[in-house]
Amino acid sequence: MVYDLIVVGSGPGGYVAAIRAAQLGMKVAVVERESLGGICLNWGCIPTKALLKSAQVFEYINHAADYGIEVEAPKADFDKMIGRSRGVADGMSKGINFLFRKNKIDVLSGTGKLIRGKKVEVTDESGKATTYDAEHIIVATGTRAKQLPNLPIDGKQIIGYREAMTLPEQPKRMVVVGAGAIGVEFAYFYSSIGTEVTIVEFLEQGLVPREDADISKELTKIYKKKGIKTLANTSVETVDTSGSSLKVTTKNRKTGTEEIIECDVVLSAAGVTPNTENIGLEDLGVETDRGIIQVDDMYRTNVPGIYAIGDVVPGPALAHVASAEGIICVEHISGMKPEPLDYNNIPGCTYCSPEVASVGYTEAAAREAGYEIKVGKFPFSASGKASAAGAKEGFVKVIFDAKYGEWLGAHMIGSNVTEMIAEVVASRKLETTGHEIIKTVHPHPTMSEAVMEATAAAYDEVIHL
């Protein structure tokens, strides 16, 4: 059978591209070797949020007395938490299957490989290979956990994020290597249910090192209160797995001081690697750079008819970015003229507790870019809704260009801020100025008032500080 489009990979880039292409009248097939929905729905975005919600509920119950409620000593059932997470993931994957049937999209189960002549060879579990033809092919094969040379993942003692969601029993002590979103989220989950957690981060800033420095400092302070130890500007030298417990040797990159940490399991959360090997790219001459497929702003590779989206192309490795890229790509294929994606207006969200959300320039990056800036900050401790909800930790920080009022960036840490960041993303898209935000009436009492108040603080008009 000849398809208009074959998508290799069914993650949030691949499945969204496939559905949009079907809506535009194309005959579409998707190649998937595991479960529909890819890493995001099955092992990443969705099941991790289910685990984090279980941790948050457990934390709520432990602090029930703060709300005037007496509760018997609660107990975290690790197996049931894991089971709930897997159930949520399974339900989401089945939902993608329903959407594919609804849109008449064929699922080609197996491992895909691109071959010359706009063909995809799909090898199923039994080893049988079938070749399919397509006018257009999109590579959306995503990423996997990065293997560090001195931290080989064995799936039992040294684990990646997949194993962290299906451990047979809760570890008493855990070392998390890497303080990005994956690291701090799992650190929060395991710490909240009683595991002793130490985070080791290579970069000097420490927790969430790509975020604004003020966010990192605040999260570090909060994690310290929770009993989570953070070692910033520190490398993992070796992991001794020979004894009954693991011995992790760390080295401070500034002082050279070494420390040995004993634990039951090490979680490697030091980034991801693109799944671009052995899928035929080299044979076709598709240009790559260290495994990343090179594309233009419509996601065309250098080989006609071959496209790539999501974590395998340059840009932030985020589910919502992959989905946006997929839509732009297939709309271009269909003859429409979509607007290229603005990578400077991509929100980032980290679902630890408290949550972290941001978009645009950090304060340091704005200054480095040569802007004269106005910075406003509003703490949730001054928010009526936050006080009523018992969620006074954190703040909203906003950055504006002093000359023209352009909204350069926003950085939030607090309860539910991942739901609040969209206001900033939309406002930046519409080129809204700081004065327009101040004059936009926000409902009271809400957490989102903090956006208006932080903006007012930037212009010396804040009322509640």
Order of alpha helices (4+ residues) and beta strands (2+ residues): beta-alpha-beta-alpha-alpha-alpha-beta-beta-beta-beta-beta-beta-alpha-beta-alpha-beta-alpha-beta-beta-beta-beta-beta-beta-alpha-beta-beta-beta-alpha-beta-beta-alpha-beta-alpha-beta-beta-alpha-alpha-alpha
